[in-house]
């Protein structure tokens, strides 16, 4: 995937390298300055180039063994070059257009190189700052959802939805601890975690489970299965969560009795790459909730089939994760592109489909790239009120 991204960057890298070298030649800058920007653009390729050399020498590629600054620099470069290319193209078009409407072409030619250089500095600082903030700063999204005939004991119920903690080398104990601290600051009644406790293997399993176990809610924390959980082995994931008193729902219902007349049913369905949900099993699960006061459908991934099943049985809320909110939205010519958009239309935020609110949480951790852009880590705070 990294090599695919590198190949997609290549046209923008070559275009910008040529433009900035040509800009340097048209000014009085030294030769070193003229070569600086093309060399910097090409330095973004140090990460994939290291992988190619490693594969040539050893026959394998292990991106986690390479220095972390190389990974940060490469993925920052992806965002930066497309952001910068947008503004350089716009500036070039404006320059060509003004030649027909402005008489003194020498002034335009004289100022254009300086604008191009200023764009480099401005876009670099803007993109670096925004990438840093969107990678490190956790946001709390608050949603108030009306529920028809909501009984008084459930009025104002606060649900915190989190997902994709993905403990690993990039998302360590301190980062997860801060995330959970912000969850607890919302004083939730119920916490629902929609999967991906770790990124791979089991090295970070106990640590991630311990930190998630520090989340405090009146009715506890409930978890569903994520892709990386499934790959790590549910026989490893489930005991680690059980030790923290966190039930892992594997195609099953979990009922929380509020009082003699009110209860909450959480239907946890395993919908991941390696195990897609069985329509018949989902049908049985959802039909068995007829007497529930409040019904919540939770799965790591969401799709139209699951939405239809939930709608047929009058669920009040659906929760999912998986996408990381798109994680990196690459900006180009006024549009944003992310890998998640190619997979699903439910990327981040609150949707309404077939009368059901569907919340897709950005989560905390990463997949492949250790940065975020236009998809900061977040927690979703959902408050229920009577419609």
Helices and strands as residue ranges (DSSP letters): H 2-25, H 31-43, H 46-58, G 63-65, H 68-98, H 105-136, E 139-147, G 152-154, E 158-162, H 173-185, E 190-193, H 205-212, E 221-224, H 227-232, H 234-242, E 247-249, E 252-257, E 263-269, H 279-287, E 294-299, H 304-312, E 317-320, G 324-326, E 330-332, E 335-337, G 339-342, E 349-353, E 356-360, E 378-386
